[in-house]
C-alpha cells in the first residue's frame, strides 16, 4: 500500500484541510510555497493518465472547495500534477499540488533550463 493510500485510510497522520468520502486534501510536509496542499483521491489511481473522467468530474469541485477553504480562490493559485517518471512523479498515486499564498515565480522556466530540455 502506498503512502497516500495510508494517509487516505488514516493509517498515517496528516494535517488535513478538507475531506469527503472520495478525496482528501492535506498540507505537504515539504512545502514549496507559503500554501502547499496535496489533493488525492482515496481510491488508488497510479497517475493522471489512468484517472477516469468520472473521478475528475468529482475531483474538480473538491479542488475548488479546497482553494476556497484555504483562502486562495480569489488571489490565485497554481495546480500541478506530475505524470510518470519523466514528468517528475515521485509517488505513484494521483495527486495534485495546490500552491499559493503569494506571487509565485516560474524559476524552473529560465532560459538556462530551456537549453537543457
C-alpha positions as CSV (number, residue, x, y, z in Angstrom):
1,X,0.0,0.0,0.0
2,X,1.4,3.4,-1.0
3,X,1.9,6.3,1.5
4,X,-1.0,8.2,0.1
5,X,-3.3,5.2,0.5
6,X,-2.2,5.0,4.1
7,X,-3.0,8.7,4.6
8,X,-6.4,8.3,3.0
9,X,-7.1,5.3,5.3
10,X,-5.9,7.3,8.4
11,X,-3.1,4.9,9.0
12,X,-0.6,7.7,8.8
13,X,-1.4,11.1,10.3
14,X,-1.7,14.2,8.1
15,X,-2.6,17.8,8.6
16,X,-5.9,17.7,6.7
17,X,-7.5,20.7,5.1
18,X,-10.6,19.1,3.7
19,X,-12.0,15.5,3.3
20,X,-15.1,13.8,2.0
21,X,-15.9,10.2,1.1
22,X,-13.8,10.2,-2.1
23,X,-11.0,12.7,-1.6
24,X,-8.6,14.2,0.9
25,X,-6.5,17.4,1.0
26,X,-3.6,17.9,3.4
27,X,-0.6,20.1,3.9
28,X,2.6,19.0,2.1
29,X,5.4,18.1,4.6
30,X,7.9,19.8,2.4
31,X,6.1,23.0,1.1
32,X,7.4,24.8,-2.0
33,X,5.2,27.8,-1.4
34,X,3.5,29.6,1.6
35,X,0.5,27.4,0.9
36,X,1.2,23.9,-0.4
37,X,-1.7,21.4,-0.3
38,X,-1.8,17.9,-1.7
39,X,-5.1,16.6,-3.0
40,X,-5.7,12.9,-3.6
41,X,-8.5,10.5,-4.4
42,X,-8.9,8.0,-1.6
43,X,-9.2,5.2,-4.2
44,X,-5.7,4.4,-5.6
45,X,-5.1,5.6,-9.1
46,X,-1.5,5.5,-10.2
47,X,-1.4,8.7,-12.3
48,X,-3.3,11.3,-14.3
49,X,-3.1,9.2,-17.4
50,X,-5.1,6.4,-15.7
51,X,-7.8,8.5,-13.9
52,X,-11.4,8.2,-15.1
53,X,-13.4,11.2,-16.4
54,X,-15.9,10.4,-13.7
55,X,-13.3,10.7,-10.9
56,X,-12.0,14.0,-12.4
57,X,-15.6,15.3,-12.7
58,X,-16.0,14.8,-8.9
59,X,-12.4,15.9,-8.0
60,X,-12.7,19.3,-9.8
61,X,-15.3,20.8,-7.4
62,X,-13.4,19.3,-4.5
63,X,-10.2,21.1,-5.5
64,X,-12.2,24.3,-6.0
65,X,-13.6,23.9,-2.4
66,X,-10.1,23.3,-1.1
67,X,-8.9,26.6,-2.7
68,X,-11.9,28.4,-1.1
69,X,-11.3,26.8,2.3
70,X,-7.7,27.9,2.4
71,X,-8.5,31.4,1.0
72,X,-6.6,31.4,-2.3
73,X,-9.7,31.1,-4.6
74,X,-9.7,34.9,-5.2
75,X,-6.0,35.7,-5.1
76,X,-4.9,32.8,-7.3
77,X,-3.0,29.6,-7.1
78,X,-1.1,27.0,-9.2
79,X,-2.4,23.5,-9.6
80,X,0.1,20.9,-10.7
81,X,0.2,17.2,-11.2
82,X,3.3,15.3,-12.3
83,X,2.6,12.3,-14.5
84,X,5.0,9.3,-14.8
85,X,8.8,9.2,-14.3
86,X,9.7,11.7,-17.0
87,X,7.1,14.1,-15.6
88,X,8.6,14.0,-12.2
89,X,6.0,11.9,-10.4
90,X,7.6,10.6,-7.2
91,X,4.7,8.9,-5.6
92,X,2.6,6.6,-7.8
93,X,-0.8,7.8,-6.6
94,X,-2.6,10.5,-8.4
95,X,-2.1,13.8,-6.6
96,X,-2.4,17.5,-7.3
97,X,-0.2,20.1,-5.7
98,X,-2.2,23.3,-4.9
99,X,0.4,26.1,-4.4
100,X,-0.5,29.7,-3.4
101,X,-0.3,32.2,-0.6
102,X,1.8,34.8,-2.6
103,X,3.1,35.7,-6.0
104,X,4.5,32.5,-7.4
105,X,7.6,32.6,-9.6
106,X,8.5,30.4,-12.6
107,X,12.1,29.8,-11.7
108,X,12.2,26.4,-13.4
109,X,11.3,28.2,-16.7
110,X,14.5,30.2,-17.2
111,X,16.4,30.4,-20.4
112,X,19.1,28.1,-18.9
113,X,16.5,25.5,-18.1
114,X,15.1,25.5,-21.7
115,X,18.6,24.8,-23.1
116,X,18.7,21.6,-21.2
117,X,15.3,20.3,-22.1
